[in-house]
Amino acid sequence: MPQVQPHPLPEDLLTTRARALFPLVLAGTLLALAGGAARGAGQAPPSPPADVEVILDASGSMRSRMARSDRMTVAKEFVRTLRSELAGGADTEPTRLSLRVYGASSHRLRRDCTDTERIVGPGASPDRWSEAIAGVHPLGVSPLAYTLERAAADSAPVTVLVADGVGNCGGDACGVWRRLTAPRGNRRARLHVVAIEPEPEEMEALRCLSREGSGAFLRISEPGDAVPAARRLALVLTNRGVVDVRLSLGGAGRHAAPVRLLRPLTGEVTAAFTSRAPTRVPAGMYTMVIETAPPDTVRRVMVLPGDTVRVERADLGRLAVVLRPDPDLPVRAPVSVYDPESGTELRYFVASDTTVLRAGRYDVQLELPDSLAVRRGVEVRAGETALVAYGGGPPGRLEVVIPGFEEPPPTRALLYRAGRIDTMPVGRPAPIAPGRYRLVVNTIPPYVSDDVRVEPERTERVVLPETGVIRVVLVGPEGPIPGIPIEVSEPLTGEVYGTIESGSRALTMPGTFRLEIATAPPEVVEGVRVGPGEERIVRRRGYAAIALAKPLDEDAPPVRLEVAPAADGGEAIAETSGTDPIVAALPGLYRVRVWRGAERLWEGRVTVAPGEIARIDWPGP
């Protein structure tokens, strides 16, 4: 099998942001570490540049169609969103934007190669901005080199060029920017480039401009890219990134826990938020503390401007403590959860509530008015709810039965009651506090029952309707490739019913489905029909694969294997994680990254040959 050795990416494939901004972020982080103790925890993040000039291409080529829109409409949406994002908020100062256009005044037949004008000055009102943008229409030629000369005279420290090419009036735009910045050593005059569906022959010239300007390069290939690109560039301009902490509770949704970002050397708290949603934070290197029980510490979290760092944890379960002298009169009493080995108190809550814990064993102590009740070695499993009941006799039991299969696939169910969510396995009885519940079984699509009653000391059985089973088998060079995510949806509406993995069996309601397989590139399978009592197997052959040269040690933390197109280095088109991750791929050239948490361990280009596994061999962390 071919061995792929690590090597640095050639300059033409490196993102300008990663090359140009990483040293700045690192330098800023070191300065922050040196001065963190003196500033204190309340120090505000770096302010964005005071002045940013946007240069908007209004030449005739911007009239070209772009899906159901046109390039100029998409460019205007980008500019409007960028201005809105830089308007300032509770923790940032507003940025003063100005707007220069070219090709907007003279018809292209006049070939006016001096057609450029600054139509909005710094600090203009929102109404002035709206009026000016609405009045821009693509008309003339594209004097980009001349426009850059005029823009340099405006003296804005940051320039954002929004264009579909480098112009048709002659002149070397990249050379002009190099000449304008080099004599004064003015390397702080930064130039970011936003390419609106550029022609292939224009790509390198536009990238040259962003390299010479030490700025970001963003490519907008369809109308829907405009708003995300503007938000990403706003993050770059404000020296911010996004931290996305995802805590999973076995299909019960996203758990919100407090998160703190600390400076590694001083321990200074730079940001505090919850894992409910992605959060913008100043760029830098951090130690992350996720306030689960026990707390989870992630070191060396590098947040780059404009990038999103995702940290995922799935080893969480719930503990429910119930004290019921009478089934209808819950009594609230203090509960403490301890680490059995150290005796450290990890959680303090009240009975009749639930708390989220990392999977493991705990000692649970209930404080009654005249005594303490202790349960030792209570096991909390990932994705499940452990129930500890005191008084009022034993709890009830609930069993969800799957008819028609001797060995049904592992499936989970969710129980909703009074704002609380419990989880339980399907196919075997589970202890449940007495009461009425809404039951959701994680079939494809989900099975829902709105009135499930659990009585003390009795077993309630819920029998599912007759179902089928779906299994997708991807065959690679060395046999089946397991663990590849597959999105299952309704063919007509596109509604997503859930995600399964290759090689695994999933309980499925009878029907016809659409499968989107997260291979590289993704593959879509239409019209997959599953009948009652049937196990439907979908086989796809002819895949090559990308994998590590050798599995990691079982005790080593898992890594994430991420595959993206080699041509533009865009977002990942396939990824998987584990100690021996593998991605099914069609033959071709890809960019591959290996991550451990937020730390990038390796990045390089990988050639996948037909019928072979391209193995990545890197020195390791």
Disulfide bonds with the S-S distance in Angstrom:
Cys113-Cys169 2.04
Cys174-Cys208 1.86
